[in-house]
């Protein structure tokens, strides 16, 4: 796995964790921000052929 792929997958995992935490604490604004970040990262992964394993978020 190259550095780009590893970094992207790490950022996706962090965004999923942050989104879950925001939802659990009722921080709607942060949840929106994190969802936007996650959407962007997933789009970037798709554009570069990076396979993302299904998550619970």
HELIX and SHEET records of a PDB file:
HELIX    1   1 UNK A    3  UNK A   25  1                                  23    
HELIX    2   2 UNK A   28  UNK A   47  1                                  20    
END                                                                             
